[in-house]
Amino acid sequence: MIECVFTLDYEIYGDGQGDLRRHVYEPAEKLREVFLKHGARFVNFVEAAEFERLEETRSDTAIDLVTAQIRSLHETGFETGLHLHPQWYNATYRDGRWVLDDREYNLCTLPRARIEEIVDRALRYLRRVVGDPGFTPLSFRAGNWLFQPTQPAASVLAERGLRLDSSVFKGGVLSGRGIDYRPAARSGPYWPFQADVSRADPNGALVEVPIHVRMVRPWKMPTPKRLALATAGPRSRRSWRARLARLRDLARPWLPQKLDFCRMTFDELVSAIDGVVREDREDPTFFRPLVAIGHTKDLADALAVDRFLEYLAFRSIPVSTFSAVVPRLAPLPTTLS
Ligand SMILES: [Zn+2]
């Protein structure tokens, strides 16, 4: 049985340049409208670090619209998840530009005490914005999908009550950042993990529900140049090395293409899930939560999302959130033969 979980990375990704109203608020409003029309909800992965800093500096006055929107989405049943780009906490704002702290680009490489400080600060921010001091998000997505080395970050999140991560994309390699999610290709649609997010471990306190991908030829992907630029991170002395590493990662015969509801056309979205629909017909008893990803900044065509939701209803595929999915995850095994 398939259920689709739409996750929205709610942020201005990249180097911090962008207009909050145009790149966050307006596309999220369009998506809210489309989802409500279908009686559906998405998981709103709010990037806590960036919005807190934008609020402090008032560098974009639309920040108040954004925080009000986070709260109202939360209050109307859209699930609030924690998304973190820690390089924002030490960022400086000069002459109308943000300079992010590349030393804190990957939360997982920081000392445990610093990870705790960052996670606690992000949770305090979310609680204030949603107006609920007792709120703890259920789910986490790491900035730039960087969730290796997985410990101690996973323990810090689990100790604070988070239950689920959705950072992995099977087959993913970001060698410039030390990320290798290829071992996850052997796992099922979800798995508990402990030492490494890409390997199932029944003793894990968190469960991984990865972003759905299909393996495609490189020419089916967005251009390597665009990807290399988008994932290399902010300008820094390391960035040419990061870009070279990224180009090397992309020089593989098959690459993982994420199920991206903000970038893909309607036809691409449909063909991306058709394989899973076929597998599911053969074994409908197996529970397959299917995670789609989108970024507010990328929303090209809200009508394509509208049509895709209609298509899912036609296929009798429910649209869910993690809070609805988690209680129904079987403990183990989740490895497909
Ligand atoms: Zn992000």
Residues whose N, C-alpha, C, O or C-beta is under 5 A from the ligand:
A	BS01	ZN	D9 E11 Y13 G143 N144
